[in-house]
Amino acid sequence: ADHFLFSACWPTVAATAPPLRHCCGGALRRMRLAWTRRRGWTDFLVCSNLLYAVIGGAYAEKGMPFRGALLVASGATSFAYHSSGEQFASTADQVAATAAFLATAPLLRHVSPAVAATEVVLVTAALYFKYVVQSPSPKGEGYWAPHCAWHLLVAMGQALCVAALPYSELCDCERCPGAY
């Protein structure tokens, strides 16, 4: 019965609806074209964002749920950006990544000097791949491999940082009298 009602109404709806190419100023057509250029789950730029969710969970387990949530948000926006074929969520990706970095960078004062030095090397290498080696356009040659290196180095830096922190909201190192 539902099928019959739908069939009976469809010619009326189809006759009164504007053609798809004119709808929303062509936005639907552009979205459909962009969707055909998306990246699949097996692309490293898409699946590497799952690492940020795992590392964000580790931050939450160590008593820093806000920092963990920022890292998960960074991974989610990066996932949206890369799975769309670099068509959507560019600004959100950049804002979330910057917020996650700014929230976790102060934690380096709570780790050993050797870990902090390793973090500086990882951040420097990541920035080198992101801003020197990588093509400025996601469609240009030289984008994919350097951006994969960026994702991997950022994940390594975040994982090292959370692994080196104590399991407490209160820092017990000699350099810090208070909480994170």
C-alpha positions as CSV (number, residue, x, y, z in Angstrom):
1,A,0.0,0.0,0.0
2,D,2.8,2.4,0.8
3,H,4.4,1.7,-2.5
4,F,1.1,2.4,-4.3
5,L,0.7,5.8,-2.6
6,F,4.2,6.8,-3.3
7,S,3.8,5.9,-7.0
8,A,0.6,7.8,-7.3
9,C,2.1,11.0,-5.8
10,W,5.4,10.9,-7.6
11,P,4.3,12.3,-11.0
12,T,2.9,15.4,-9.3
13,V,6.0,16.0,-7.3
14,A,8.3,15.4,-10.2
15,A,6.3,17.8,-12.5
16,T,6.4,20.7,-9.9
17,A,10.1,20.3,-8.8
18,P,12.8,22.4,-10.4
19,P,15.4,20.6,-12.4
20,L,18.4,19.5,-10.3
21,R,20.9,21.6,-12.2
22,H,19.0,24.8,-11.2
23,C,18.4,23.8,-7.5
24,C,20.3,25.8,-4.9
25,G,22.4,27.6,-7.6
26,G,24.1,24.4,-8.6
27,A,25.3,23.6,-5.1
28,L,23.9,20.1,-5.2
29,R,25.7,19.4,-8.5
30,R,29.0,20.8,-7.0
31,M,28.5,18.6,-3.9
32,R,27.9,15.5,-6.0
33,L,31.0,16.2,-8.1
34,A,33.0,16.7,-4.9
35,W,31.7,13.5,-3.4
36,T,33.0,11.6,-6.5
37,R,36.5,12.9,-5.6
38,R,36.5,11.7,-2.0
39,R,39.2,9.5,-0.5
40,G,38.4,6.0,0.7
41,W,38.9,4.4,4.2
42,T,42.1,2.7,3.0
43,D,43.8,6.0,2.2
44,F,46.3,6.8,4.9
45,L,45.2,10.5,5.1
46,V,41.8,9.2,6.1
47,C,42.5,6.2,8.3
48,S,45.4,7.8,10.2
49,N,42.9,10.1,11.9
50,L,41.7,7.1,13.9
51,L,45.1,7.3,15.7
52,Y,44.0,10.7,17.1
53,A,40.9,9.2,18.6
54,V,43.0,6.5,20.4
55,I,45.5,9.0,21.7
56,G,42.7,11.4,22.7
57,G,41.3,8.5,24.8
58,A,44.7,8.1,26.5
59,Y,44.6,11.8,27.4
60,A,41.1,11.3,28.9
61,E,42.3,8.3,30.9
62,K,45.2,10.3,32.3
63,G,42.8,12.8,33.7
64,M,42.8,15.3,30.9
65,P,39.4,14.9,29.1
66,F,39.4,18.4,27.6
67,R,42.7,17.8,25.9
68,G,41.5,14.4,24.8
69,A,38.3,15.8,23.4
70,L,40.3,18.4,21.4
71,L,42.5,15.7,19.9
72,V,39.4,13.6,19.0
73,A,37.8,16.8,17.4
74,S,41.0,17.4,15.5
75,G,41.0,13.8,14.1
76,A,37.3,14.1,13.3
77,T,37.7,17.3,11.3
78,S,40.7,16.0,9.6
79,F,38.8,12.9,8.7
80,A,36.0,15.0,7.3
81,Y,38.4,17.1,5.3
82,H,40.4,14.3,3.8
83,S,37.5,11.9,3.2
84,S,35.7,14.6,1.2
85,G,38.7,14.8,-1.1
86,E,39.9,18.1,0.5
87,Q,36.7,19.8,-0.5
88,F,35.0,20.5,2.8
89,A,36.0,21.4,6.4
90,S,39.4,22.9,5.7
91,T,39.0,25.7,8.2
92,A,37.6,23.5,10.9
93,D,40.5,21.1,10.3
94,Q,43.0,23.9,10.8
95,V,41.3,25.4,13.8
96,A,40.9,22.0,15.6
97,A,44.5,21.0,14.9
98,T,45.8,24.4,16.2
99,A,43.6,24.1,19.3
100,A,44.9,20.6,20.1
101,F,48.5,21.7,19.6
102,L,48.1,24.7,21.8
103,A,46.4,22.7,24.6
104,T,49.0,19.9,24.6
105,A,52.2,21.9,24.1
106,P,52.3,23.3,27.7
107,L,52.5,19.7,28.9
108,L,56.1,19.4,27.8
109,R,57.2,21.1,31.0
110,H,55.9,18.0,32.9
111,V,58.1,15.5,31.0
112,S,61.8,14.8,31.1
113,P,64.2,16.9,29.2
114,A,64.9,14.0,26.8
115,V,61.2,13.6,26.0
116,A,60.8,17.3,25.6
117,A,63.8,17.4,23.2
118,T,62.3,14.5,21.2
119,E,59.0,16.4,21.0
120,V,60.8,19.5,19.6
121,V,62.5,17.3,16.9
122,L,59.1,15.7,16.0
123,V,57.3,19.0,15.8
124,T,60.1,20.6,13.8
125,A,60.1,17.6,11.3
126,A,56.3,17.8,11.1
127,L,56.3,21.5,10.4
128,Y,59.1,21.0,7.8
129,F,57.0,18.4,5.9
130,K,53.8,20.5,6.2
131,Y,55.1,23.9,5.2
132,V,58.3,23.3,3.2
133,V,58.1,19.9,1.4
134,Q,54.3,19.6,0.9
135,S,52.6,21.2,-2.1
136,P,50.4,24.1,-1.1
137,S,47.5,22.6,-3.1
138,P,45.9,19.3,-2.2
139,K,45.5,18.6,-5.9
140,G,49.1,19.3,-6.7
141,E,52.0,16.9,-7.0
142,G,53.9,16.4,-3.8
143,Y,50.9,16.7,-1.5
144,W,50.1,13.1,-0.4
145,A,53.4,11.7,0.9
146,P,54.5,14.8,2.9
147,H,51.0,15.2,4.3
148,C,51.1,11.5,5.4
149,A,54.4,12.3,7.1
150,W,52.7,15.2,8.8
151,H,49.9,13.0,10.1
152,L,52.3,10.4,11.3
153,L,54.7,12.8,13.1
154,V,51.9,14.6,14.8
155,A,50.5,11.3,16.1
156,M,53.9,10.2,17.2
157,G,54.4,13.4,19.1
158,Q,51.0,13.3,20.8
159,A,51.5,9.6,21.7
160,L,54.9,10.2,23.2
161,C,53.6,13.2,25.2
162,V,50.7,11.3,26.7
163,A,52.8,8.3,27.4
164,A,55.4,10.3,29.3
165,L,52.9,12.0,31.6
166,P,52.0,10.7,35.1
167,Y,48.6,9.1,35.8
168,S,47.3,12.0,37.8
169,E,45.7,15.4,37.4
170,L,48.3,16.8,39.8
171,C,51.8,17.0,38.6
172,D,54.3,15.6,41.0
173,C,57.4,16.7,39.2
174,E,59.9,19.0,40.9
175,R,59.3,21.8,38.4
176,C,55.6,22.2,38.9
177,P,53.7,22.8,42.1
178,G,50.2,22.5,40.7
179,A,47.8,20.7,38.3
180,Y,48.1,20.4,34.5
